[in-house]
Amino acid sequence: MSLVSALAVACAPGPRYTPVTDPTQRLEFQGFSILPPRGENWFISRSPSIPDPSWTLPVKFGKSFRDSKTHSFYAAAMTASLGNVTIESRTELLKHMARVFSVGEKGEPQSTPLHTKVAFGKYLGRECVRYEYITEDRSSRVHPGSVFILIRKGFIFLHPDSSTFLLRLEYSERYLRGEQSFSLEAEVEPFFRSLVFTPIQ
C-alpha cells in the first residue's frame, strides 16, 4: 500500500464544494456513518482528487480561509478492500499494516519526510493503526518552487463485521513553510470521534 502526498483542497469554495450547514447531520455510507468537522467554513468536496489512489473516497471535507491562499485543509473518510487475503488474526493484520505505513512515506518524489509516527493501538475502543506524517512538499503547481509543510494524521480500522473491509479517517493541513499551523484538532476531533460502524450490505 503506497501513500501519496495529498492534493491541496482549494482555498475558496466553488461549484465542486457544498457548504456544511448542519454539522450535527450524520452522513451515511457503506459500512459506516460520520459527522462533518465542527467549526465554520467547512465544505463537502466534490473534487475527484483523492489523498491516496489505492483507497476509495466516500467523502472529503475541505475548509476555506478566504484571507489565505497558501493554507488548505481536508478531513476525509476512505475505504479499501483487502480482497482474498488470508490472515491469522485481525490484530496481526493491523500490526502488519502499521509496519507497512511506517515506511510508506519514504522515497516519494518532491517530498522530504520530517516526522513519521505509526503505531498499533486503540481508538474509540477499537484496535487500529494510528499515524502521523509531516513532510516538506514541493509539488504545488499553483506556487512552483515553493516549499509547503504537509501534516497528515489519521486512523485505520478493520470493519468489525469483515476481515477485508478497511476504513481510514484522515486529517491534513498544508501551509507555506514559514507560516504557522492553524491547529484545527478541536474541529476535527469530533469528526474522528463520531465514527459509527454500520452493517455492510
Contacts in CASP RR format, 6 or more apart in sequence:
PFRMAT RR
TARGET T0000
AUTHOR 0000-0000-0000
METHOD contacts of the structure
MODEL  1
MSLVSALAVACAPGPRYTPVTDPTQRLEFQGFSILPPRGENWFISRSPSI
PDPSWTLPVKFGKSFRDSKTHSFYAAAMTASLGNVTIESRTELLKHMARV
FSVGEKGEPQSTPLHTKVAFGKYLGRECVRYEYITEDRSSRVHPGSVFIL
IRKGFIFLHPDSSTFLLRLEYSERYLRGEQSFSLEAEVEPFFRSLVFTPI
Q
1 52 0 8 1.000
1 54 0 8 1.000
1 80 0 8 1.000
1 97 0 8 1.000
1 100 0 8 1.000
1 101 0 8 1.000
1 104 0 8 1.000
2 52 0 8 1.000
2 54 0 8 1.000
2 104 0 8 1.000
3 52 0 8 1.000
3 101 0 8 1.000
3 104 0 8 1.000
3 105 0 8 1.000
3 108 0 8 1.000
3 133 0 8 1.000
4 51 0 8 1.000
4 52 0 8 1.000
4 53 0 8 1.000
4 108 0 8 1.000
5 108 0 8 1.000
5 110 0 8 1.000
5 111 0 8 1.000
5 135 0 8 1.000
5 137 0 8 1.000
5 139 0 8 1.000
5 150 0 8 1.000
6 51 0 8 1.000
6 74 0 8 1.000
6 150 0 8 1.000
6 152 0 8 1.000
6 172 0 8 1.000
6 174 0 8 1.000
7 49 0 8 1.000
7 50 0 8 1.000
7 51 0 8 1.000
8 72 0 8 1.000
8 140 0 8 1.000
8 142 0 8 1.000
8 174 0 8 1.000
9 45 0 8 1.000
9 47 0 8 1.000
9 60 0 8 1.000
9 62 0 8 1.000
9 63 0 8 1.000
9 72 0 8 1.000
9 73 0 8 1.000
9 74 0 8 1.000
10 16 0 8 1.000
10 17 0 8 1.000
10 47 0 8 1.000
10 72 0 8 1.000
11 64 0 8 1.000
11 65 0 8 1.000
11 66 0 8 1.000
11 68 0 8 1.000
11 69 0 8 1.000
11 70 0 8 1.000
11 71 0 8 1.000
11 72 0 8 1.000
12 64 0 8 1.000
12 66 0 8 1.000
13 19 0 8 1.000
13 43 0 8 1.000
13 64 0 8 1.000
15 46 0 8 1.000
16 45 0 8 1.000
16 46 0 8 1.000
16 47 0 8 1.000
17 43 0 8 1.000
17 44 0 8 1.000
17 45 0 8 1.000
17 46 0 8 1.000
17 47 0 8 1.000
17 62 0 8 1.000
17 64 0 8 1.000
18 43 0 8 1.000
18 44 0 8 1.000
18 46 0 8 1.000
19 42 0 8 1.000
19 43 0 8 1.000
19 44 0 8 1.000
20 36 0 8 1.000
20 37 0 8 1.000
20 42 0 8 1.000
20 43 0 8 1.000
20 44 0 8 1.000
20 61 0 8 1.000
23 35 0 8 1.000
23 36 0 8 1.000
23 37 0 8 1.000
23 38 0 8 1.000
23 39 0 8 1.000
23 42 0 8 1.000
23 190 0 8 1.000
24 35 0 8 1.000
25 35 0 8 1.000
25 36 0 8 1.000
26 33 0 8 1.000
26 34 0 8 1.000
26 35 0 8 1.000
26 194 0 8 1.000
26 196 0 8 1.000
27 33 0 8 1.000
27 34 0 8 1.000
27 35 0 8 1.000
27 36 0 8 1.000
27 59 0 8 1.000
28 198 0 8 1.000
29 58 0 8 1.000
29 59 0 8 1.000
29 77 0 8 1.000
29 79 0 8 1.000
30 58 0 8 1.000
30 79 0 8 1.000
30 200 0 8 1.000
30 201 0 8 1.000
31 159 0 8 1.000
31 165 0 8 1.000
31 167 0 8 1.000
31 197 0 8 1.000
31 198 0 8 1.000
31 199 0 8 1.000
31 200 0 8 1.000
31 201 0 8 1.000
32 77 0 8 1.000
32 159 0 8 1.000
32 167 0 8 1.000
32 195 0 8 1.000
32 196 0 8 1.000
32 197 0 8 1.000
32 198 0 8 1.000
33 195 0 8 1.000
33 196 0 8 1.000
33 198 0 8 1.000
34 59 0 8 1.000
34 77 0 8 1.000
34 169 0 8 1.000
34 191 0 8 1.000
34 194 0 8 1.000
34 195 0 8 1.000
34 196 0 8 1.000
35 190 0 8 1.000
35 191 0 8 1.000
35 194 0 8 1.000
36 42 0 8 1.000
36 44 0 8 1.000
36 61 0 8 1.000
36 75 0 8 1.000
36 191 0 8 1.000
37 61 0 8 1.000
37 63 0 8 1.000
37 75 0 8 1.000
37 184 0 8 1.000
37 187 0 8 1.000
37 188 0 8 1.000
37 190 0 8 1.000
37 191 0 8 1.000
38 186 0 8 1.000
38 187 0 8 1.000
38 190 0 8 1.000
38 191 0 8 1.000
39 187 0 8 1.000
41 63 0 8 1.000
41 64 0 8 1.000
41 65 0 8 1.000
42 61 0 8 1.000
42 62 0 8 1.000
42 63 0 8 1.000
42 75 0 8 1.000
42 187 0 8 1.000
43 61 0 8 1.000
43 62 0 8 1.000
43 63 0 8 1.000
43 64 0 8 1.000
44 59 0 8 1.000
44 60 0 8 1.000
44 61 0 8 1.000
44 62 0 8 1.000
45 60 0 8 1.000
45 61 0 8 1.000
45 62 0 8 1.000
45 74 0 8 1.000
47 60 0 8 1.000
50 57 0 8 1.000
50 60 0 8 1.000
50 78 0 8 1.000
51 57 0 8 1.000
51 60 0 8 1.000
51 74 0 8 1.000
51 76 0 8 1.000
51 78 0 8 1.000
51 152 0 8 1.000
51 170 0 8 1.000
51 172 0 8 1.000
52 78 0 8 1.000
54 80 0 8 1.000
55 78 0 8 1.000
55 79 0 8 1.000
55 80 0 8 1.000
55 168 0 8 1.000
56 78 0 8 1.000
56 79 0 8 1.000
56 80 0 8 1.000
57 76 0 8 1.000
57 77 0 8 1.000
57 78 0 8 1.000
58 77 0 8 1.000
58 78 0 8 1.000
58 79 0 8 1.000
59 76 0 8 1.000
59 77 0 8 1.000
60 74 0 8 1.000
60 75 0 8 1.000
60 76 0 8 1.000
60 77 0 8 1.000
61 74 0 8 1.000
61 75 0 8 1.000
61 76 0 8 1.000
61 191 0 8 1.000
62 72 0 8 1.000
62 73 0 8 1.000
62 74 0 8 1.000
62 75 0 8 1.000
63 72 0 8 1.000
63 73 0 8 1.000
63 74 0 8 1.000
63 184 0 8 1.000
63 187 0 8 1.000
65 71 0 8 1.000
65 182 0 8 1.000
70 143 0 8 1.000
70 146 0 8 1.000
70 148 0 8 1.000
70 175 0 8 1.000
70 176 0 8 1.000
70 179 0 8 1.000
71 173 0 8 1.000
71 174 0 8 1.000
71 175 0 8 1.000
71 176 0 8 1.000
71 179 0 8 1.000
71 182 0 8 1.000
72 173 0 8 1.000
72 174 0 8 1.000
72 175 0 8 1.000
73 171 0 8 1.000
73 172 0 8 1.000
73 173 0 8 1.000
73 174 0 8 1.000
73 182 0 8 1.000
73 184 0 8 1.000
74 170 0 8 1.000
74 171 0 8 1.000
74 172 0 8 1.000
75 169 0 8 1.000
75 170 0 8 1.000
75 171 0 8 1.000
75 172 0 8 1.000
75 188 0 8 1.000
75 191 0 8 1.000
76 169 0 8 1.000
76 170 0 8 1.000
76 172 0 8 1.000
77 167 0 8 1.000
77 168 0 8 1.000
77 169 0 8 1.000
78 167 0 8 1.000
78 168 0 8 1.000
78 169 0 8 1.000
78 170 0 8 1.000
79 165 0 8 1.000
79 166 0 8 1.000
79 167 0 8 1.000
79 168 0 8 1.000
80 166 0 8 1.000
80 168 0 8 1.000
81 164 0 8 1.000
81 165 0 8 1.000
81 166 0 8 1.000
82 93 0 8 1.000
82 163 0 8 1.000
82 164 0 8 1.000
82 165 0 8 1.000
82 166 0 8 1.000
83 164 0 8 1.000
85 93 0 8 1.000
85 163 0 8 1.000
85 164 0 8 1.000
87 93 0 8 1.000
87 163 0 8 1.000
90 127 0 8 1.000
90 158 0 8 1.000
90 163 0 8 1.000
91 120 0 8 1.000
91 127 0 8 1.000
93 158 0 8 1.000
93 163 0 8 1.000
94 120 0 8 1.000
94 127 0 8 1.000
94 128 0 8 1.000
94 129 0 8 1.000
94 156 0 8 1.000
94 158 0 8 1.000
95 120 0 8 1.000
97 129 0 8 1.000
97 156 0 8 1.000
98 118 0 8 1.000
98 119 0 8 1.000
98 120 0 8 1.000
98 129 0 8 1.000
98 131 0 8 1.000
101 118 0 8 1.000
101 129 0 8 1.000
101 131 0 8 1.000
101 156 0 8 1.000
102 116 0 8 1.000
102 118 0 8 1.000
102 131 0 8 1.000
105 111 0 8 1.000
105 113 0 8 1.000
105 116 0 8 1.000
105 133 0 8 1.000
105 135 0 8 1.000
106 113 0 8 1.000
108 135 0 8 1.000
109 139 0 8 1.000
110 137 0 8 1.000
110 138 0 8 1.000
110 139 0 8 1.000
111 135 0 8 1.000
111 136 0 8 1.000
111 137 0 8 1.000
111 138 0 8 1.000
111 139 0 8 1.000
111 150 0 8 1.000
112 135 0 8 1.000
112 136 0 8 1.000
113 133 0 8 1.000
113 134 0 8 1.000
113 135 0 8 1.000
114 134 0 8 1.000
114 135 0 8 1.000
114 136 0 8 1.000
114 149 0 8 1.000
115 132 0 8 1.000
115 133 0 8 1.000
115 134 0 8 1.000
116 132 0 8 1.000
116 133 0 8 1.000
116 134 0 8 1.000
117 131 0 8 1.000
117 132 0 8 1.000
117 133 0 8 1.000
118 129 0 8 1.000
118 130 0 8 1.000
118 131 0 8 1.000
118 132 0 8 1.000
119 129 0 8 1.000
119 130 0 8 1.000
119 131 0 8 1.000
120 127 0 8 1.000
120 128 0 8 1.000
120 129 0 8 1.000
120 130 0 8 1.000
121 127 0 8 1.000
121 128 0 8 1.000
121 129 0 8 1.000
121 130 0 8 1.000
122 128 0 8 1.000
123 130 0 8 1.000
123 155 0 8 1.000
123 192 0 8 1.000
124 193 0 8 1.000
124 195 0 8 1.000
126 157 0 8 1.000
126 160 0 8 1.000
127 157 0 8 1.000
127 158 0 8 1.000
128 155 0 8 1.000
128 156 0 8 1.000
128 157 0 8 1.000
129 155 0 8 1.000
129 156 0 8 1.000
130 154 0 8 1.000
130 155 0 8 1.000
131 152 0 8 1.000
131 153 0 8 1.000
131 154 0 8 1.000
131 155 0 8 1.000
131 156 0 8 1.000
132 151 0 8 1.000
132 152 0 8 1.000
132 153 0 8 1.000
132 154 0 8 1.000
133 150 0 8 1.000
133 151 0 8 1.000
133 152 0 8 1.000
133 153 0 8 1.000
134 149 0 8 1.000
134 150 0 8 1.000
134 151 0 8 1.000
134 152 0 8 1.000
135 149 0 8 1.000
135 150 0 8 1.000
136 147 0 8 1.000
136 148 0 8 1.000
136 149 0 8 1.000
136 150 0 8 1.000
136 177 0 8 1.000
137 147 0 8 1.000
137 148 0 8 1.000
137 149 0 8 1.000
137 150 0 8 1.000
137 174 0 8 1.000
138 145 0 8 1.000
138 146 0 8 1.000
138 147 0 8 1.000
138 148 0 8 1.000
140 146 0 8 1.000
140 148 0 8 1.000
143 176 0 8 1.000
146 176 0 8 1.000
146 177 0 8 1.000
147 176 0 8 1.000
147 177 0 8 1.000
148 174 0 8 1.000
148 175 0 8 1.000
148 176 0 8 1.000
148 177 0 8 1.000
149 174 0 8 1.000
149 175 0 8 1.000
149 176 0 8 1.000
149 177 0 8 1.000
149 178 0 8 1.000
149 179 0 8 1.000
149 181 0 8 1.000
150 172 0 8 1.000
150 173 0 8 1.000
150 174 0 8 1.000
151 172 0 8 1.000
151 173 0 8 1.000
151 174 0 8 1.000
151 181 0 8 1.000
152 170 0 8 1.000
152 171 0 8 1.000
152 172 0 8 1.000
153 170 0 8 1.000
153 171 0 8 1.000
153 172 0 8 1.000
154 168 0 8 1.000
154 169 0 8 1.000
154 170 0 8 1.000
154 171 0 8 1.000
154 192 0 8 1.000
155 168 0 8 1.000
155 169 0 8 1.000
155 170 0 8 1.000
155 192 0 8 1.000
156 166 0 8 1.000
156 167 0 8 1.000
156 168 0 8 1.000
157 166 0 8 1.000
157 167 0 8 1.000
157 168 0 8 1.000
157 195 0 8 1.000
157 197 0 8 1.000
158 165 0 8 1.000
158 166 0 8 1.000
158 167 0 8 1.000
159 165 0 8 1.000
159 166 0 8 1.000
159 167 0 8 1.000
159 197 0 8 1.000
159 200 0 8 1.000
160 197 0 8 1.000
161 197 0 8 1.000
161 199 0 8 1.000
161 200 0 8 1.000
162 200 0 8 1.000
165 200 0 8 1.000
167 195 0 8 1.000
167 197 0 8 1.000
169 191 0 8 1.000
169 192 0 8 1.000
169 195 0 8 1.000
171 184 0 8 1.000
171 185 0 8 1.000
171 188 0 8 1.000
171 191 0 8 1.000
171 192 0 8 1.000
173 181 0 8 1.000
173 182 0 8 1.000
173 184 0 8 1.000
175 181 0 8 1.000
175 182 0 8 1.000
END
